[in-house]
């Protein structure tokens, strides 16, 4: 597996939405260095791309849609935030032209995608990086420091009250009330859940005994809600509640947890998330244009925030006609351009994509071609 040394150049990854037709993915065409303006490479494309998937990228997707459509008056991007699992299923079924997913395609999904996408199947292309905030509603408390074991015990229901000794030990100056903790998790299959449970299963493996999954363990206590907006709304309305969600969706009403990394506590920031992605490796055994990343959840790199998600645009390697291919590639090139990345960062507090990873992502998009 090849390490990705992300050299913090100003680029922000983003998630793509694409639409109905048929699928196909896996061909290589290079769309330049991504530094062009919104309409330079795509001003003549027309048509509609439809996608569905991750709710975490909603703010970024709104910005990308507005920027791309403004520069391309004949083009339209439709994206329905239904959850990462729903997005991948829709792409496999041929119901959409692309999926947004906070988890890369599983081996079984890649095999299933060949029915609609052709023998080269589908590819996962990173385009959005964001920290997963552990957010809580505790009156009078805005910042807490917690290690992975304590977080895992809270979400498993082993720590039931905010003035528990384990929480107080790490936060001696916080005014922690005698208030019951209500864990809130996603009800839908979620890439955010997949990433958060991956973090817990690696960083708190003696406590979190469940395998990582996009589905929250059914036996655990707490409440559930659909989508990023659903869990944030529930926590906002419930004193004592705690959840995990894309940081872009967390309002100032809620407090946030700084994670223990090594001997220090790291607050939630885009820069800290990007540092964690710096140590990622490309998943082995996949096509040359697939950029699925394996993250190091137990990193001790100073200033890295390991509870991070990388969201992917999941595309067919090949599509049935040139018009669709041109539109897919034009939108992807815009999303991964300097302009598209800056717009996402401003709208969603997403992390900058390194120059190296951005270039690889653009090459993967450029490789998409017409099915033969």
ABEGO torsion letter per residue (X at the ends): XBBBBBBGBBBBBBBBBBBBEBBEBGBBBBAEAGABBAAAAAAABBEBBBBBEBAAAAAAAAAAAAAAAAABAABBBBBBBAEAAAAAAAAAAGABABBBBABBBBAAAAAAAAAAAEAAEBBBBBABBBBBBBBBBBBGBABBBBBAAAAAAAAAGABABAABAAAAAABAABBBBBBBBBBBBBABBBAAAAAAAAAAAAAAAAABABBBBABBBAABBEBBBBEAAAAAAAAAABBGBBBBBBAAABBAABBBBBBBBEABBBBBBAAAAAAAAAABBBBBGBBAABABBBBBAABABBGBBABBBBBBBBBBABBABAAAAAAAAAAAAAAABAAAAAAAAAAAGBBBBBAAAAAAAAAAAAABBBBX
